[in-house]
Amino acid sequence: MELGVNVPNFGPGTDPATLRRWAQTVEGLGYGLLMVSDHVAITPDVAAQYPAPFYEPFTTLSWLAGVTERVRLGTTVLIVPYRHPLLVARMAANLDRLSGGRFVLGVGSGWARQEFEALGVPYQARGKLTDEHLRTIRAAWADTGDYGEGDIPIWVGGSADAALRRAVLLGEAWHPLRLTPAVLRERLTRLRELADELERPAPALAPRIVLRLTDSPETGQDRPAGVGTIGQILGDLEELRSLGAQSVLLDPFNGDPDETLHPEVAWQALATVSARWEHL
């Protein structure tokens, strides 16, 4: 099972030098995947969680492709309705080509109502637009030419039934974000039920989980996967592997923008997990 890292491409401590150090640390620790988030207009609802500066994902990943060699690069997640689908198809194909086939397109329908308004995109239509755009992107890739060979994997985020259906119909993997183990198991069962109903193969499992190391065990049914002692976190990873996860993305950002000023804390946690996981 591949382990990856969600790298913060936002916040007061983020700049090109820090992003470069993040990428080289992730690759140096042996992680196989590096992903970044997406916002276009940093409206108040976005800034409350992901303050400026916020580096655009395609630009950021192109920069990081040039300072890494083997780690895969992706979006977690690109908000599909924000951009014309042919632009997304072109940018994704170009990034994949320039990086040597290392790109993963993680996608979602979005949540920031004020950002949708700023971009002139109807918020209520975001699910429909996401499905339509993904079909257009796939059609553009299938046409090859300037759009590449069509082998870029699409990971579909979200855990509502509409997102699960989207993952079955349009994705290579389901990419749920920061769920508790119990909710993840329930939603995975539902995903497989929908795949059977649609007479399609179930997509691969590629979740993004929290990474927060604690000195004492975390208890309670609402504990997100990836939160707790190193033993608990390794147990979560083992359970995800038993559920068939092919990739797991670790997200060390815990909500305080000032964390981006001290990335060494996250790097130490990532080093601890990497060292222990290698011996399992």
C-alpha positions in Angstrom: 0.0 0.0 0.0 1.4 3.4 -1.1 1.6 6.2 1.5 1.5 9.8 0.5 1.4 13.3 2.0 -1.0 16.2 1.7 1.4 19.2 1.6 -0.1 22.6 2.7 0.2 25.0 -0.3 -1.3 27.9 1.8 -0.8 29.8 5.0 1.7 32.4 6.4 4.6 30.0 6.5 4.3 28.8 2.9 6.6 30.2 0.2 8.5 28.7 -2.7 11.5 27.6 -0.5 9.2 26.0 2.0 7.3 24.1 -0.7 10.6 22.9 -2.1 11.7 21.6 1.3 8.3 19.9 1.8 8.6 18.1 -1.5 12.2 17.0 -0.9 11.4 15.9 2.6 8.4 13.8 1.5 10.4 12.2 -1.3 13.4 11.7 0.9 11.3 9.9 3.6 10.2 7.4 1.0 6.6 8.5 0.5 5.2 7.8 -2.9 2.7 10.6 -3.4 2.5 14.3 -2.8 -0.8 16.2 -3.2 -1.9 19.8 -2.7 -5.3 21.5 -2.3 -7.2 23.9 -4.6 -8.9 27.2 -4.2 -9.0 30.1 -6.7 -10.7 33.0 -5.0 -9.7 33.3 -1.4 -13.1 34.5 -0.2 -13.8 34.9 3.6 -15.2 31.3 3.9 -12.0 29.9 2.3 -9.6 32.2 4.2 -11.1 31.1 7.5 -9.7 27.6 7.0 -6.9 28.1 4.4 -5.5 31.7 4.6 -3.4 33.4 1.9 -1.0 33.0 0.4 -2.7 30.1 -1.4 -0.6 28.7 -4.3 -2.6 27.5 -7.3 -2.2 23.7 -7.6 -1.2 23.2 -11.2 1.4 26.0 -10.9 2.7 24.6 -7.6 2.9 21.0 -8.8 4.7 22.1 -12.0 7.3 23.8 -9.8 7.6 20.7 -7.5 7.9 18.4 -10.5 11.1 20.1 -11.3 12.7 19.6 -7.9 11.7 16.0 -7.4 12.4 12.8 -9.3 10.1 9.9 -8.4 7.3 11.0 -6.1 3.8 11.1 -7.7 2.1 14.5 -7.7 -1.6 15.3 -7.4 -4.6 17.4 -6.3 -6.6 16.7 -3.2 -8.9 17.9 -4.5 -9.3 20.1 -7.6 -12.7 21.8 -7.5 -13.9 20.8 -11.0 -16.6 23.4 -11.6 -14.2 26.3 -11.1 -12.4 25.9 -14.5 -13.4 25.1 -18.1 -13.0 21.4 -18.5 -10.8 21.7 -21.6 -8.5 23.9 -19.7 -8.3 21.3 -16.9 -7.7 18.5 -19.4 -4.9 20.4 -21.1 -3.2 21.5 -17.8 -3.4 18.0 -16.4 -2.1 16.3 -19.5 0.8 18.8 -19.8 1.7 18.4 -16.1 1.6 14.6 -16.5 3.8 14.8 -19.6 6.3 17.2 -18.0 6.6 15.2 -14.8 7.2 11.9 -16.5 3.7 10.4 -16.0 3.5 11.2 -12.3 0.2 13.1 -12.1 -3.0 12.1 -10.2 -6.1 14.2 -10.7 -8.1 14.2 -7.4 -11.4 16.0 -7.9 -14.4 17.3 -5.9 -17.4 19.4 -6.4 -16.6 22.0 -3.8 -18.1 23.6 -0.7 -17.2 27.3 -0.5 -20.4 29.1 -1.4 -18.8 32.6 -1.5 -16.0 31.3 -3.7 -18.6 30.0 -6.2 -20.3 33.3 -6.2 -17.0 35.2 -6.8 -16.3 33.0 -9.8 -19.8 33.3 -11.2 -20.4 29.5 -10.9 -23.9 28.4 -9.7 -23.4 26.7 -6.3 -26.5 24.6 -6.5 -25.4 23.1 -9.9 -21.9 22.1 -8.7 -22.6 18.4 -8.7 -24.1 18.3 -12.1 -21.3 20.5 -13.4 -18.7 18.2 -11.9 -20.1 15.2 -13.7 -20.4 17.0 -17.0 -16.9 18.4 -16.8 -15.3 15.1 -15.9 -17.0 13.5 -18.9 -15.6 16.3 -21.1 -12.1 15.9 -19.6 -12.1 12.1 -20.3 -13.4 12.7 -23.8 -10.6 15.2 -24.4 -8.0 12.7 -23.2 -9.4 10.0 -25.3 -9.0 12.2 -28.3 -5.2 12.1 -27.5 -3.4 14.7 -29.5 -2.3 17.6 -27.3 -4.3 16.2 -24.4 -2.0 13.2 -23.6 -2.6 9.5 -23.6 -5.7 9.4 -21.3 -4.0 7.4 -18.6 -4.1 10.0 -15.8 -6.0 8.5 -12.8 -9.0 10.4 -11.5 -9.6 10.1 -7.8 -13.1 11.2 -6.8 -13.6 12.9 -3.4 -16.7 13.2 -1.3 -18.7 10.7 0.8 -22.4 11.5 0.0 -24.2 9.0 -2.3 -23.8 11.4 -5.3 -20.0 11.5 -4.8 -19.9 7.7 -4.5 -21.9 7.3 -7.7 -19.5 9.7 -9.4 -16.5 7.6 -8.2 -18.1 4.5 -9.6 -19.0 6.0 -13.0 -16.1 8.4 -13.6 -13.2 7.6 -11.3 -10.3 5.1 -10.9 -10.4 5.6 -7.1 -12.7 6.8 -4.3 -10.8 9.5 -2.3 -12.7 10.1 0.9 -11.4 12.9 3.2 -10.7 12.7 6.9 -13.4 10.3 8.0 -13.6 8.2 11.2 -12.9 4.5 10.7 -16.6 3.6 11.3 -17.9 6.1 8.8 -15.3 5.1 6.2 -16.3 1.4 6.5 -20.0 2.2 6.2 -19.4 4.4 3.1 -17.2 1.9 1.6 -19.9 -0.7 1.9 -22.3 1.7 0.2 -19.8 2.4 -2.6 -19.7 -1.3 -3.4 -23.5 -1.6 -3.3 -23.7 1.2 -5.8 -21.1 -0.4 -8.0 -23.2 -3.6 -8.0 -26.4 -1.6 -8.8 -24.7 0.2 -11.6 -23.1 -3.0 -12.8 -19.7 -1.4 -12.7 -16.5 -2.5 -10.9 -16.0 -0.7 -7.6 -13.2 1.9 -7.8 -10.0 1.5 -5.8 -9.9 2.9 -2.2 -7.5 5.9 -1.8 -8.4 7.8 1.4 -7.0 10.9 2.9 -6.7 10.7 6.6 -5.5 13.0 9.4 -2.0 12.7 10.8 -1.8 13.8 14.4 0.5 12.0 16.8 -0.4 12.0 20.5 1.4 10.8 23.6 -1.6 9.0 25.0 -4.3 7.0 23.2 -7.2 8.8 21.7 -10.6 7.2 22.6 -14.1 7.7 21.4 -16.1 6.8 18.4 -15.6 10.1 16.8 -11.7 9.7 16.6 -10.7 10.3 13.0 -8.4 7.8 11.4 -4.8 8.9 11.8 -5.2 10.6 15.1 -3.6 9.0 18.2 -0.5 7.3 19.3 1.9 5.8 16.7 0.4 2.4 17.5 -3.1 3.7 16.8 -2.1 5.3 13.6 -0.3 2.1 12.4 -3.4 0.2 13.3 -5.5 2.5 11.2 -3.1 2.0 8.3 -3.3 -1.8 8.7 -7.1 -1.6 8.7 -7.1 0.5 5.6 -4.8 -2.0 3.9 -7.2 -4.9 5.0 -10.1 -2.9 3.4 -8.2 -2.9 0.1 -6.7 0.6 0.1 -4.1 1.0 -2.6 -3.0 4.4 -1.5 -3.4 6.4 1.8 -2.7 10.1 1.9 -1.6 11.5 5.3 -2.7 15.0 6.1 -0.6 16.6 8.9 -2.4 20.0 8.8 -4.6 20.3 11.9 -6.3 23.6 11.3 -4.1 26.3 12.8 -2.5 28.4 10.0 0.5 29.1 12.3 1.4 25.4 11.8 2.7 26.3 8.4 5.4 28.4 10.2 6.8 25.3 11.8 6.7 22.5 9.2 9.4 20.6 11.2 6.7 19.3 13.5 4.8 17.7 10.7 8.1 16.4 9.1 9.0 14.7 12.4 5.6 13.0 12.6 5.9 11.9 8.9 9.4 10.5 9.7 8.1 8.5 12.6 5.3 6.9 10.6 7.6 6.2 7.7 10.2 4.5 9.9 7.7 2.3 11.7 5.6 1.5 8.6 8.7 0.2 6.8 9.1 -2.5 9.4 5.6 -3.8 9.3 
